[in-house]
Amino acid sequence: MGEVVSENYPSASELDELANSDYQKVRDAIAKVKAIKEQLPPAYSAKKIDGKKAYELARKGEMPDLKPAPVNIYSLDITGIEVLEKGFAVDFDCECSKGTYIRTICYDLGSITGYGAYADSLRRTVNGQFNVKDAFTPDELQKMADAGDFSFVRDASETITFLPEIKLDAKQTKDIKFGKKIAFPFPVEVKDEERTYFRATSEGQLIAVVFPAMENGILTMRIERLYAHD
Protein backbone atom coordinates (compact mmCIF):
# COMPACT_ATOMS: atom_id res chain seq x y z
CA MET A 1 0.00 0.00 0.00
CA GLY A 2 1.16 3.50 -0.76
CA GLU A 3 0.96 6.47 1.58
CA VAL A 4 -2.49 8.02 1.93
CA VAL A 5 -2.11 11.72 1.10
CA SER A 6 -5.78 12.80 1.20
CA GLU A 7 -9.28 11.44 1.74
CA ASN A 8 -12.63 12.75 0.52
CA TYR A 9 -15.53 10.41 1.13
CA PRO A 10 -19.17 11.26 0.40
CA SER A 11 -21.29 11.93 3.47
CA ALA A 12 -24.16 9.69 4.52
CA SER A 13 -26.66 12.11 2.98
CA GLU A 14 -24.66 12.23 -0.27
CA LEU A 15 -24.60 8.42 -0.38
CA ASP A 16 -28.39 8.36 0.09
CA GLU A 17 -28.80 10.91 -2.70
CA LEU A 18 -26.54 8.88 -4.99
CA ALA A 19 -28.44 5.68 -4.28
CA ASN A 20 -31.83 7.33 -4.78
CA SER A 21 -30.70 8.59 -8.21
CA ASP A 22 -29.29 5.15 -9.12
CA TYR A 23 -25.82 6.74 -8.98
CA GLN A 24 -26.57 9.03 -11.90
CA LYS A 25 -23.60 11.23 -11.02
CA VAL A 26 -21.30 8.24 -11.47
CA ARG A 27 -23.03 7.17 -14.68
CA ASP A 28 -22.62 10.68 -16.10
CA ALA A 29 -18.93 10.58 -15.23
CA ILE A 30 -18.59 7.20 -16.95
CA ALA A 31 -20.11 8.67 -20.13
CA LYS A 32 -17.66 11.60 -20.06
CA VAL A 33 -14.63 9.36 -19.55
CA LYS A 34 -15.77 7.02 -22.33
CA ALA A 35 -15.68 9.99 -24.74
CA ILE A 36 -12.06 10.86 -23.86
CA LYS A 37 -9.68 10.57 -26.84
CA GLU A 38 -6.44 11.53 -25.08
CA GLN A 39 -5.06 10.33 -21.78
CA LEU A 40 -2.13 11.44 -19.61
CA PRO A 41 -0.17 8.34 -18.48
CA PRO A 42 0.39 7.95 -14.71
CA ALA A 43 3.75 9.06 -13.30
CA TYR A 44 4.25 5.52 -12.02
CA SER A 45 3.97 3.82 -15.41
CA ALA A 46 6.31 2.08 -17.83
CA LYS A 47 6.00 4.93 -20.33
CA LYS A 48 9.51 5.73 -21.58
CA ILE A 49 10.93 9.24 -21.46
CA ASP A 50 14.35 9.68 -23.09
CA GLY A 51 14.92 5.95 -22.75
CA LYS A 52 13.94 5.79 -19.07
CA LYS A 53 10.68 4.45 -17.64
CA ALA A 54 8.49 7.02 -15.94
CA TYR A 55 8.26 5.03 -12.70
CA GLU A 56 12.07 4.91 -12.47
CA LEU A 57 12.15 8.71 -12.53
CA ALA A 58 9.20 9.03 -10.14
CA ARG A 59 10.86 6.72 -7.60
CA LYS A 60 13.87 9.04 -7.61
CA GLY A 61 11.62 11.96 -6.79
CA GLU A 62 11.78 13.39 -10.30
CA MET A 63 8.65 14.54 -12.11
CA PRO A 64 8.37 12.68 -15.45
CA ASP A 65 7.59 14.94 -18.41
CA LEU A 66 4.57 13.03 -19.66
CA LYS A 67 2.52 13.99 -22.70
CA PRO A 68 -1.12 13.07 -23.43
CA ALA A 69 -1.42 10.06 -25.74
CA PRO A 70 -4.33 9.12 -28.03
CA VAL A 71 -6.58 6.35 -26.72
CA ASN A 72 -9.87 4.72 -27.66
CA ILE A 73 -12.33 3.54 -25.02
CA TYR A 74 -14.74 1.34 -26.94
CA SER A 75 -16.95 0.43 -24.00
CA LEU A 76 -17.09 1.32 -20.30
CA ASP A 77 -19.92 -0.41 -18.48
CA ILE A 78 -20.75 -0.44 -14.77
CA THR A 79 -21.26 -4.00 -13.52
CA GLY A 80 -21.83 -3.26 -9.84
CA ILE A 81 -21.81 -0.57 -7.15
CA GLU A 82 -21.25 -1.40 -3.48
CA VAL A 83 -21.48 0.96 -0.50
CA LEU A 84 -18.49 0.45 1.80
CA GLU A 85 -17.71 1.46 5.35
CA LYS A 86 -16.13 4.53 3.77
CA GLY A 87 -17.42 5.66 0.39
CA PHE A 88 -18.42 3.21 -2.30
CA ALA A 89 -16.81 0.92 -4.89
CA VAL A 90 -17.67 0.76 -8.58
CA ASP A 91 -17.00 -2.34 -10.65
CA PHE A 92 -16.81 -1.82 -14.40
CA ASP A 93 -15.84 -3.60 -17.60
CA CYS A 94 -13.70 -1.72 -20.09
CA GLU A 95 -12.76 -2.47 -23.69
CA CYS A 96 -10.03 -0.14 -24.81
CA SER A 97 -7.10 0.36 -27.16
CA LYS A 98 -3.49 -0.45 -26.41
CA GLY A 99 -1.86 2.14 -24.15
CA THR A 100 -5.00 2.98 -22.17
CA TYR A 101 -4.40 3.17 -18.41
CA ILE A 102 -7.22 1.93 -16.17
CA ARG A 103 -5.67 3.80 -13.23
CA THR A 104 -6.09 7.03 -15.19
CA ILE A 105 -9.72 6.15 -15.96
CA CYS A 106 -10.31 5.73 -12.21
CA TYR A 107 -8.52 9.00 -11.46
CA ASP A 108 -10.62 10.82 -14.06
CA LEU A 109 -13.84 9.36 -12.67
CA GLY A 110 -12.85 10.54 -9.19
CA SER A 111 -12.03 14.01 -10.50
CA ILE A 112 -15.31 14.38 -12.38
CA THR A 113 -17.47 13.22 -9.44
CA GLY A 114 -15.38 15.23 -6.97
CA TYR A 115 -14.90 12.31 -4.59
CA GLY A 116 -11.53 11.09 -5.83
CA ALA A 117 -10.96 7.46 -6.87
CA TYR A 118 -8.27 4.84 -7.32
CA ALA A 119 -7.99 1.37 -8.85
CA ASP A 120 -8.40 -1.26 -6.13
CA SER A 121 -8.08 -4.29 -8.43
CA LEU A 122 -7.66 -5.00 -12.12
CA ARG A 123 -8.10 -8.15 -14.19
CA ARG A 124 -7.32 -8.32 -17.89
CA THR A 125 -9.65 -10.83 -19.53
CA VAL A 126 -8.84 -10.27 -23.22
CA ASN A 127 -5.60 -9.27 -24.92
CA GLY A 128 -5.75 -9.35 -28.71
CA GLN A 129 -6.48 -12.92 -29.77
CA PHE A 130 -6.13 -14.24 -26.21
CA ASN A 131 -9.13 -14.65 -23.91
CA VAL A 132 -9.02 -15.77 -20.29
CA LYS A 133 -11.95 -18.09 -21.06
CA ASP A 134 -9.53 -20.20 -23.11
CA ALA A 135 -6.86 -20.39 -20.40
CA PHE A 136 -6.08 -23.17 -17.94
CA THR A 137 -5.04 -22.47 -14.35
CA PRO A 138 -1.76 -23.96 -13.03
CA ASP A 139 -3.79 -26.38 -10.86
CA GLU A 140 -5.74 -27.62 -13.88
CA LEU A 141 -2.52 -28.12 -15.83
CA GLN A 142 -0.95 -30.01 -12.92
CA LYS A 143 -3.92 -32.37 -12.77
CA MET A 144 -3.55 -32.97 -16.51
CA ALA A 145 0.15 -33.70 -16.04
CA ASP A 146 -0.51 -36.09 -13.14
CA ALA A 147 -3.02 -37.94 -15.29
CA GLY A 148 -0.60 -38.03 -18.23
CA ASP A 149 -3.13 -36.12 -20.30
CA PHE A 150 -1.36 -33.28 -22.11
CA SER A 151 -4.23 -32.36 -24.41
CA PHE A 152 -7.00 -29.86 -24.57
CA VAL A 153 -10.12 -29.46 -26.67
CA ARG A 154 -10.06 -26.44 -28.96
CA ASP A 155 -13.63 -26.97 -30.11
CA ALA A 156 -16.21 -29.73 -30.09
CA SER A 157 -14.56 -31.68 -32.91
CA GLU A 158 -10.84 -31.14 -32.43
CA THR A 159 -8.32 -32.20 -29.79
CA ILE A 160 -4.76 -30.89 -29.90
CA THR A 161 -2.14 -33.06 -28.23
CA PHE A 162 1.01 -31.64 -26.62
CA LEU A 163 4.03 -33.17 -28.33
CA PRO A 164 7.64 -31.93 -28.19
CA GLU A 165 8.83 -29.41 -25.62
CA ILE A 166 10.54 -26.06 -26.22
CA LYS A 167 12.30 -24.60 -23.19
CA LEU A 168 12.17 -20.81 -23.14
CA ASP A 169 14.79 -18.55 -21.62
CA ALA A 170 13.80 -15.55 -19.47
CA LYS A 171 13.61 -13.10 -22.40
CA GLN A 172 11.62 -15.47 -24.60
CA THR A 173 9.21 -16.11 -21.72
CA LYS A 174 8.64 -12.39 -21.22
CA ASP A 175 8.21 -11.79 -24.96
CA ILE A 176 5.77 -14.64 -25.47
CA LYS A 177 3.61 -13.50 -22.54
CA PHE A 178 3.23 -10.15 -24.29
CA GLY A 179 2.34 -11.88 -27.56
CA LYS A 180 5.55 -10.86 -29.30
CA LYS A 181 6.78 -12.88 -32.25
CA ILE A 182 10.08 -14.68 -31.68
CA ALA A 183 12.22 -16.85 -33.92
CA PHE A 184 11.62 -20.59 -33.77
CA PRO A 185 14.58 -22.14 -31.89
CA PHE A 186 15.37 -24.96 -34.35
CA PRO A 187 14.59 -25.87 -37.97
CA VAL A 188 11.33 -27.72 -38.62
CA GLU A 189 9.26 -28.46 -41.69
CA VAL A 190 6.24 -26.20 -42.10
CA LYS A 191 3.26 -27.79 -43.81
CA ASP A 192 0.39 -25.69 -45.10
CA GLU A 193 -2.14 -28.46 -44.63
CA GLU A 194 -1.39 -29.13 -40.96
CA ARG A 195 0.28 -27.59 -37.93
CA THR A 196 2.83 -29.17 -35.64
CA TYR A 197 2.33 -28.06 -32.05
CA PHE A 198 4.91 -27.72 -29.29
CA ARG A 199 4.85 -27.11 -25.54
CA ALA A 200 6.67 -23.90 -24.65
CA THR A 201 7.80 -24.12 -21.02
CA SER A 202 9.80 -22.05 -18.56
CA GLU A 203 11.24 -23.44 -15.32
CA GLY A 204 8.88 -26.40 -15.52
CA GLN A 205 5.75 -24.32 -16.14
CA LEU A 206 3.69 -24.61 -19.30
CA ILE A 207 3.61 -21.10 -20.79
CA ALA A 208 2.03 -21.59 -24.19
CA VAL A 209 1.17 -23.93 -27.03
CA VAL A 210 3.01 -22.78 -30.15
CA PHE A 211 3.52 -23.81 -33.74
CA PRO A 212 6.12 -22.87 -36.40
CA ALA A 213 5.18 -20.58 -39.26
CA MET A 214 7.08 -18.84 -42.05
CA GLU A 215 6.74 -15.04 -42.01
CA ASN A 216 8.70 -12.98 -44.52
CA GLY A 217 11.10 -15.88 -44.98
CA ILE A 218 11.73 -16.24 -41.23
CA LEU A 219 10.71 -19.31 -39.21
CA THR A 220 8.63 -17.80 -36.41
CA MET A 221 7.05 -19.14 -33.24
CA ARG A 222 3.31 -18.48 -33.41
CA ILE A 223 1.11 -18.73 -30.32
CA GLU A 224 -1.91 -21.03 -30.42
CA ARG A 225 -2.82 -20.79 -26.72
CA LEU A 226 -1.33 -18.77 -23.85
CA TYR A 227 -1.78 -20.04 -20.29
CA ALA A 228 -2.59 -18.05 -17.16
CA HIS A 229 -0.16 -17.99 -14.25
CA ASP A 230 -0.22 -16.03 -10.98
BANUVO-272734 format. One record per residue (C-alpha): residue number from 0; residue in three letters; x negated, y negated, z negated. Coordinates in nm, 2 decimals, padded with zeros to 4 digits, m for minus. Example, Ala and Ser with C-alpha at 12.3 -4.5 7.8 and 13.67 -1.06 7.14 Angstrom:
<pts>
+-----+------+--------+--------+--------+
|  nr | rest |     xx |     yy |     zz |
+-----+------+--------+--------+--------+
|   0 |  ALA | m01.23 |  00.45 | m00.78 |
|   1 |  SER | m01.37 |  00.11 | m00.71 |
+-----+------+--------+--------+--------+
</pts>
This chain:
<pts>
+-----+------+--------+--------+--------+
|  nr | rest |     xx |     yy |     zz |
+-----+------+--------+--------+--------+
|   0 |  MET |  00.00 |  00.00 |  00.00 |
|   1 |  GLY | m00.12 | m00.35 |  00.08 |
|   2 |  GLU | m00.10 | m00.65 | m00.16 |
|   3 |  VAL |  00.25 | m00.80 | m00.19 |
|   4 |  VAL |  00.21 | m01.17 | m00.11 |
|   5 |  SER |  00.58 | m01.28 | m00.12 |
|   6 |  GLU |  00.93 | m01.14 | m00.17 |
|   7 |  ASN |  01.26 | m01.27 | m00.05 |
|   8 |  TYR |  01.55 | m01.04 | m00.11 |
|   9 |  PRO |  01.92 | m01.13 | m00.04 |
|  10 |  SER |  02.13 | m01.19 | m00.35 |
|  11 |  ALA |  02.42 | m00.97 | m00.45 |
|  12 |  SER |  02.67 | m01.21 | m00.30 |
|  13 |  GLU |  02.47 | m01.22 |  00.03 |
|  14 |  LEU |  02.46 | m00.84 |  00.04 |
|  15 |  ASP |  02.84 | m00.84 | m00.01 |
|  16 |  GLU |  02.88 | m01.09 |  00.27 |
|  17 |  LEU |  02.65 | m00.89 |  00.50 |
|  18 |  ALA |  02.84 | m00.57 |  00.43 |
|  19 |  ASN |  03.18 | m00.73 |  00.48 |
|  20 |  SER |  03.07 | m00.86 |  00.82 |
|  21 |  ASP |  02.93 | m00.51 |  00.91 |
|  22 |  TYR |  02.58 | m00.67 |  00.90 |
|  23 |  GLN |  02.66 | m00.90 |  01.19 |
|  24 |  LYS |  02.36 | m01.12 |  01.10 |
|  25 |  VAL |  02.13 | m00.82 |  01.15 |
|  26 |  ARG |  02.30 | m00.72 |  01.47 |
|  27 |  ASP |  02.26 | m01.07 |  01.61 |
|  28 |  ALA |  01.89 | m01.06 |  01.52 |
|  29 |  ILE |  01.86 | m00.72 |  01.70 |
|  30 |  ALA |  02.01 | m00.87 |  02.01 |
|  31 |  LYS |  01.77 | m01.16 |  02.01 |
|  32 |  VAL |  01.46 | m00.94 |  01.96 |
|  33 |  LYS |  01.58 | m00.70 |  02.23 |
|  34 |  ALA |  01.57 | m01.00 |  02.47 |
|  35 |  ILE |  01.21 | m01.09 |  02.39 |
|  36 |  LYS |  00.97 | m01.06 |  02.68 |
|  37 |  GLU |  00.64 | m01.15 |  02.51 |
|  38 |  GLN |  00.51 | m01.03 |  02.18 |
|  39 |  LEU |  00.21 | m01.14 |  01.96 |
|  40 |  PRO |  00.02 | m00.83 |  01.85 |
|  41 |  PRO | m00.04 | m00.80 |  01.47 |
|  42 |  ALA | m00.38 | m00.91 |  01.33 |
|  43 |  TYR | m00.43 | m00.55 |  01.20 |
|  44 |  SER | m00.40 | m00.38 |  01.54 |
|  45 |  ALA | m00.63 | m00.21 |  01.78 |
|  46 |  LYS | m00.60 | m00.49 |  02.03 |
|  47 |  LYS | m00.95 | m00.57 |  02.16 |
|  48 |  ILE | m01.09 | m00.92 |  02.15 |
|  49 |  ASP | m01.43 | m00.97 |  02.31 |
|  50 |  GLY | m01.49 | m00.60 |  02.28 |
|  51 |  LYS | m01.39 | m00.58 |  01.91 |
|  52 |  LYS | m01.07 | m00.45 |  01.76 |
|  53 |  ALA | m00.85 | m00.70 |  01.59 |
|  54 |  TYR | m00.83 | m00.50 |  01.27 |
|  55 |  GLU | m01.21 | m00.49 |  01.25 |
|  56 |  LEU | m01.21 | m00.87 |  01.25 |
|  57 |  ALA | m00.92 | m00.90 |  01.01 |
|  58 |  ARG | m01.09 | m00.67 |  00.76 |
|  59 |  LYS | m01.39 | m00.90 |  00.76 |
|  60 |  GLY | m01.16 | m01.20 |  00.68 |
|  61 |  GLU | m01.18 | m01.34 |  01.03 |
|  62 |  MET | m00.86 | m01.45 |  01.21 |
|  63 |  PRO | m00.84 | m01.27 |  01.54 |
|  64 |  ASP | m00.76 | m01.49 |  01.84 |
|  65 |  LEU | m00.46 | m01.30 |  01.97 |
|  66 |  LYS | m00.25 | m01.40 |  02.27 |
|  67 |  PRO |  00.11 | m01.31 |  02.34 |
|  68 |  ALA |  00.14 | m01.01 |  02.57 |
|  69 |  PRO |  00.43 | m00.91 |  02.80 |
|  70 |  VAL |  00.66 | m00.63 |  02.67 |
|  71 |  ASN |  00.99 | m00.47 |  02.77 |
|  72 |  ILE |  01.23 | m00.35 |  02.50 |
|  73 |  TYR |  01.47 | m00.13 |  02.69 |
|  74 |  SER |  01.69 | m00.04 |  02.40 |
|  75 |  LEU |  01.71 | m00.13 |  02.03 |
|  76 |  ASP |  01.99 |  00.04 |  01.85 |
|  77 |  ILE |  02.08 |  00.04 |  01.48 |
|  78 |  THR |  02.13 |  00.40 |  01.35 |
|  79 |  GLY |  02.18 |  00.33 |  00.98 |
|  80 |  ILE |  02.18 |  00.06 |  00.72 |
|  81 |  GLU |  02.13 |  00.14 |  00.35 |
|  82 |  VAL |  02.15 | m00.10 |  00.05 |
|  83 |  LEU |  01.85 | m00.04 | m00.18 |
|  84 |  GLU |  01.77 | m00.15 | m00.54 |
|  85 |  LYS |  01.61 | m00.45 | m00.38 |
|  86 |  GLY |  01.74 | m00.57 | m00.04 |
|  87 |  PHE |  01.84 | m00.32 |  00.23 |
|  88 |  ALA |  01.68 | m00.09 |  00.49 |
|  89 |  VAL |  01.77 | m00.08 |  00.86 |
|  90 |  ASP |  01.70 |  00.23 |  01.07 |
|  91 |  PHE |  01.68 |  00.18 |  01.44 |
|  92 |  ASP |  01.58 |  00.36 |  01.76 |
|  93 |  CYS |  01.37 |  00.17 |  02.01 |
|  94 |  GLU |  01.28 |  00.25 |  02.37 |
|  95 |  CYS |  01.00 |  00.01 |  02.48 |
|  96 |  SER |  00.71 | m00.04 |  02.72 |
|  97 |  LYS |  00.35 |  00.04 |  02.64 |
|  98 |  GLY |  00.19 | m00.21 |  02.42 |
|  99 |  THR |  00.50 | m00.30 |  02.22 |
| 100 |  TYR |  00.44 | m00.32 |  01.84 |
| 101 |  ILE |  00.72 | m00.19 |  01.62 |
| 102 |  ARG |  00.57 | m00.38 |  01.32 |
| 103 |  THR |  00.61 | m00.70 |  01.52 |
| 104 |  ILE |  00.97 | m00.62 |  01.60 |
| 105 |  CYS |  01.03 | m00.57 |  01.22 |
| 106 |  TYR |  00.85 | m00.90 |  01.15 |
| 107 |  ASP |  01.06 | m01.08 |  01.41 |
| 108 |  LEU |  01.38 | m00.94 |  01.27 |
| 109 |  GLY |  01.28 | m01.05 |  00.92 |
| 110 |  SER |  01.20 | m01.40 |  01.05 |
| 111 |  ILE |  01.53 | m01.44 |  01.24 |
| 112 |  THR |  01.75 | m01.32 |  00.94 |
| 113 |  GLY |  01.54 | m01.52 |  00.70 |
| 114 |  TYR |  01.49 | m01.23 |  00.46 |
| 115 |  GLY |  01.15 | m01.11 |  00.58 |
| 116 |  ALA |  01.10 | m00.75 |  00.69 |
| 117 |  TYR |  00.83 | m00.48 |  00.73 |
| 118 |  ALA |  00.80 | m00.14 |  00.88 |
| 119 |  ASP |  00.84 |  00.13 |  00.61 |
| 120 |  SER |  00.81 |  00.43 |  00.84 |
| 121 |  LEU |  00.77 |  00.50 |  01.21 |
| 122 |  ARG |  00.81 |  00.81 |  01.42 |
| 123 |  ARG |  00.73 |  00.83 |  01.79 |
| 124 |  THR |  00.96 |  01.08 |  01.95 |
| 125 |  VAL |  00.88 |  01.03 |  02.32 |
| 126 |  ASN |  00.56 |  00.93 |  02.49 |
| 127 |  GLY |  00.57 |  00.93 |  02.87 |
| 128 |  GLN |  00.65 |  01.29 |  02.98 |
| 129 |  PHE |  00.61 |  01.42 |  02.62 |
| 130 |  ASN |  00.91 |  01.47 |  02.39 |
| 131 |  VAL |  00.90 |  01.58 |  02.03 |
| 132 |  LYS |  01.19 |  01.81 |  02.11 |
| 133 |  ASP |  00.95 |  02.02 |  02.31 |
| 134 |  ALA |  00.69 |  02.04 |  02.04 |
| 135 |  PHE |  00.61 |  02.32 |  01.79 |
| 136 |  THR |  00.50 |  02.25 |  01.43 |
| 137 |  PRO |  00.18 |  02.40 |  01.30 |
| 138 |  ASP |  00.38 |  02.64 |  01.09 |
| 139 |  GLU |  00.57 |  02.76 |  01.39 |
| 140 |  LEU |  00.25 |  02.81 |  01.58 |
| 141 |  GLN |  00.09 |  03.00 |  01.29 |
| 142 |  LYS |  00.39 |  03.24 |  01.28 |
| 143 |  MET |  00.35 |  03.30 |  01.65 |
| 144 |  ALA | m00.01 |  03.37 |  01.60 |
| 145 |  ASP |  00.05 |  03.61 |  01.31 |
| 146 |  ALA |  00.30 |  03.79 |  01.53 |
| 147 |  GLY |  00.06 |  03.80 |  01.82 |
| 148 |  ASP |  00.31 |  03.61 |  02.03 |
| 149 |  PHE |  00.14 |  03.33 |  02.21 |
| 150 |  SER |  00.42 |  03.24 |  02.44 |
| 151 |  PHE |  00.70 |  02.99 |  02.46 |
| 152 |  VAL |  01.01 |  02.95 |  02.67 |
| 153 |  ARG |  01.01 |  02.64 |  02.90 |
| 154 |  ASP |  01.36 |  02.70 |  03.01 |
| 155 |  ALA |  01.62 |  02.97 |  03.01 |
| 156 |  SER |  01.46 |  03.17 |  03.29 |
| 157 |  GLU |  01.08 |  03.11 |  03.24 |
| 158 |  THR |  00.83 |  03.22 |  02.98 |
| 159 |  ILE |  00.48 |  03.09 |  02.99 |
| 160 |  THR |  00.21 |  03.31 |  02.82 |
| 161 |  PHE | m00.10 |  03.16 |  02.66 |
| 162 |  LEU | m00.40 |  03.32 |  02.83 |
| 163 |  PRO | m00.76 |  03.19 |  02.82 |
| 164 |  GLU | m00.88 |  02.94 |  02.56 |
| 165 |  ILE | m01.05 |  02.61 |  02.62 |
| 166 |  LYS | m01.23 |  02.46 |  02.32 |
| 167 |  LEU | m01.22 |  02.08 |  02.31 |
| 168 |  ASP | m01.48 |  01.85 |  02.16 |
| 169 |  ALA | m01.38 |  01.55 |  01.95 |
| 170 |  LYS | m01.36 |  01.31 |  02.24 |
| 171 |  GLN | m01.16 |  01.55 |  02.46 |
| 172 |  THR | m00.92 |  01.61 |  02.17 |
| 173 |  LYS | m00.86 |  01.24 |  02.12 |
| 174 |  ASP | m00.82 |  01.18 |  02.50 |
| 175 |  ILE | m00.58 |  01.46 |  02.55 |
| 176 |  LYS | m00.36 |  01.35 |  02.25 |
| 177 |  PHE | m00.32 |  01.02 |  02.43 |
| 178 |  GLY | m00.23 |  01.19 |  02.76 |
| 179 |  LYS | m00.56 |  01.09 |  02.93 |
| 180 |  LYS | m00.68 |  01.29 |  03.23 |
| 181 |  ILE | m01.01 |  01.47 |  03.17 |
| 182 |  ALA | m01.22 |  01.68 |  03.39 |
| 183 |  PHE | m01.16 |  02.06 |  03.38 |
| 184 |  PRO | m01.46 |  02.21 |  03.19 |
| 185 |  PHE | m01.54 |  02.50 |  03.44 |
| 186 |  PRO | m01.46 |  02.59 |  03.80 |
| 187 |  VAL | m01.13 |  02.77 |  03.86 |
| 188 |  GLU | m00.93 |  02.85 |  04.17 |
| 189 |  VAL | m00.62 |  02.62 |  04.21 |
| 190 |  LYS | m00.33 |  02.78 |  04.38 |
| 191 |  ASP | m00.04 |  02.57 |  04.51 |
| 192 |  GLU |  00.21 |  02.85 |  04.46 |
| 193 |  GLU |  00.14 |  02.91 |  04.10 |
| 194 |  ARG | m00.03 |  02.76 |  03.79 |
| 195 |  THR | m00.28 |  02.92 |  03.56 |
| 196 |  TYR | m00.23 |  02.81 |  03.20 |
| 197 |  PHE | m00.49 |  02.77 |  02.93 |
| 198 |  ARG | m00.49 |  02.71 |  02.55 |
| 199 |  ALA | m00.67 |  02.39 |  02.47 |
| 200 |  THR | m00.78 |  02.41 |  02.10 |
| 201 |  SER | m00.98 |  02.21 |  01.86 |
| 202 |  GLU | m01.12 |  02.34 |  01.53 |
| 203 |  GLY | m00.89 |  02.64 |  01.55 |
| 204 |  GLN | m00.57 |  02.43 |  01.61 |
| 205 |  LEU | m00.37 |  02.46 |  01.93 |
| 206 |  ILE | m00.36 |  02.11 |  02.08 |
| 207 |  ALA | m00.20 |  02.16 |  02.42 |
| 208 |  VAL | m00.12 |  02.39 |  02.70 |
| 209 |  VAL | m00.30 |  02.28 |  03.01 |
| 210 |  PHE | m00.35 |  02.38 |  03.37 |
| 211 |  PRO | m00.61 |  02.29 |  03.64 |
| 212 |  ALA | m00.52 |  02.06 |  03.93 |
| 213 |  MET | m00.71 |  01.88 |  04.21 |
| 214 |  GLU | m00.67 |  01.50 |  04.20 |
| 215 |  ASN | m00.87 |  01.30 |  04.45 |
| 216 |  GLY | m01.11 |  01.59 |  04.50 |
| 217 |  ILE | m01.17 |  01.62 |  04.12 |
| 218 |  LEU | m01.07 |  01.93 |  03.92 |
| 219 |  THR | m00.86 |  01.78 |  03.64 |
| 220 |  MET | m00.71 |  01.91 |  03.32 |
| 221 |  ARG | m00.33 |  01.85 |  03.34 |
| 222 |  ILE | m00.11 |  01.87 |  03.03 |
| 223 |  GLU |  00.19 |  02.10 |  03.04 |
| 224 |  ARG |  00.28 |  02.08 |  02.67 |
| 225 |  LEU |  00.13 |  01.88 |  02.39 |
| 226 |  TYR |  00.18 |  02.00 |  02.03 |
| 227 |  ALA |  00.26 |  01.80 |  01.72 |
| 228 |  HIS |  00.02 |  01.80 |  01.42 |
| 229 |  ASP |  00.02 |  01.60 |  01.10 |
+-----+------+--------+--------+--------+
</pts>
